[in-house]
Amino acid sequence: MDEKGLPEERVLEILEEFRSRDMTYTSGRILGSMCTSSHPLARRVYCDFLESNLGDPGLFRGTRELESCVIGMLGELLSEPAAAGHIITGGTEANLMAMRAARNMAGADKPEVIVPKSAHFSFRKASDIMGLELREAELDRDYRVDVGSVREMISDNTVAIVGVAGTTELGRIDPIAELSDICIEEGVHLHVDAAFGGFIIPFLRDAGFKLPEFDFKLPGVSSITIDPHKMGLAPIPSGCILFRDETYLDAMSIETPYLTEKQQSTIVGTRTGASAAATWAVLRHMGRSGYRELALRVMAVTSRLNEGLKDLGYEPVIEPELNIVAFNHPSMSPEKLASRLEEMGWAVSVSACPPAIRVVVMPHIKVEHIELFLDDLKTLI
Ligand SMILES: *Cc1c(COP(=O)(O)O)cnc(C)c1O
């Protein structure tokens, strides 16, 4: 740090130079991200609440109330209006909290967690941080978790089973209803990771899409991760963890001697209230119909991409159920194709299981971007 500070103008000028090197969602070139442009209203509200600290909620009672309202609205969306939870930084923190609650409730000697092979890498972090043994269940031919494989892995030390509603790589929905039955039978915590799917599956179901149940309506489901900063259009960082009731939060509450609230269940202490306020704003403003239209719009763009790829001779890995398309070139490896596309200015991602190019058709990707993308893909076939 320099002894003497720079004038504000100069600081902003330098920052603009850095920012110009970032990619933007509005360019339509970011094809491999699960985040997107946040709603302009949410952005404004986020700035207004920048200083509110939910780590000390007695000082920010209004924001605390907004957080409760969001938990209520998302609980209702996921079939349990009385759900308890928090607005936190994202899916990773939500999954950490779910694993922590499950472990504390179960009290096993050598806690084990069963996750599908397709689970997000945040469970590896949870395993490392909390000393949980991770057991990876096999997938079936459609890349959904194989329920038989899950059953085989259950032991006296199993503290949680994880199902994914909208896998990160393919947007697949695991058979949560079957996992729910197993978890009731075995008395095990079922955590549903709907970080991505939570803000699209319910709306597509409303619109008549044949997608399976995955939420608290299934009695075995104990907790759900749902990320407002993905399909919810909230600013980063906005994640949400929901538990069926308050007891899961109590199971990990810690005394907080010097704050206005005496107990805290979240992992972080000082935490932004801006995410809760911004999420509240976007939920109230969009309403179910707003999200339904958004879901239908991204699915229409997804279909156009999927059909366009097939017409060109590319090979989609699965028929998409959600707004994620994974595909391969008939002869080029995914890594090679990704780097050719990168040279053309497209930021795609490569999935590991199965190896493929992965496009997440987020709301910032419009049909005109897809047409340009297909034009470029045509030159590579
Ligand atoms: C994105 C994602 C996560 C992680 O969420 P972050 O907000 O990046 O921490 C967890 N699980 C699934 C299924 C995801 O798609």
The ligand as an SDF file (V2000), in Angstrom:
LIG
                    3D

 15 15  0  0  0  0  0  0  0  0999 V2000
  -23.5290  -24.9040   -8.4060 C   0  0  0  0  0  0  0  0  0  0  0  0
  -23.7780  -26.1030   -7.6140 C   0  0  0  0  0  0  0  0  0  0  0  0
  -23.2870  -26.2110   -6.3050 C   0  0  0  0  0  0  0  0  0  0  0  0
  -22.3370  -25.2080   -5.7030 C   0  0  0  0  0  0  0  0  0  0  0  0
  -22.8830  -23.9590   -5.5740 O   0  0  0  0  0  0  0  0  0  0  0  0
  -21.9750  -22.6630   -5.3760 P   0  0  0  0  0  0  0  0  0  0  0  0
  -22.9990  -21.6000   -5.3200 O   0  0  0  0  0  0  0  0  0  0  0  0
  -21.0680  -22.5960   -6.5670 O   0  0  0  0  0  0  0  0  0  0  0  0
  -21.2170  -22.8250   -4.1190 O   0  0  0  0  0  0  0  0  0  0  0  0
  -23.6610  -27.3150   -5.5640 C   0  0  0  0  0  0  0  0  0  0  0  0
  -24.4430  -28.2660   -6.0970 N   0  0  0  0  0  0  0  0  0  0  0  0
  -24.9220  -28.1930   -7.3530 C   0  0  0  0  0  0  0  0  0  0  0  0
  -25.8050  -29.2850   -7.8760 C   0  0  0  0  0  0  0  0  0  0  0  0
  -24.5900  -27.1120   -8.1630 C   0  0  0  0  0  0  0  0  0  0  0  0
  -25.0330  -27.0790   -9.4210 O   0  0  0  0  0  0  0  0  0  0  0  0
  1  2  1  0
  2  3  1  0
  2 14  2  0
  3  4  1  0
  3 10  2  0
  4  5  1  0
  5  6  1  0
  6  7  2  0
  6  8  1  0
  6  9  1  0
 10 11  1  0
 11 12  2  0
 12 13  1  0
 12 14  1  0
 14 15  1  0
M  END
$$$$
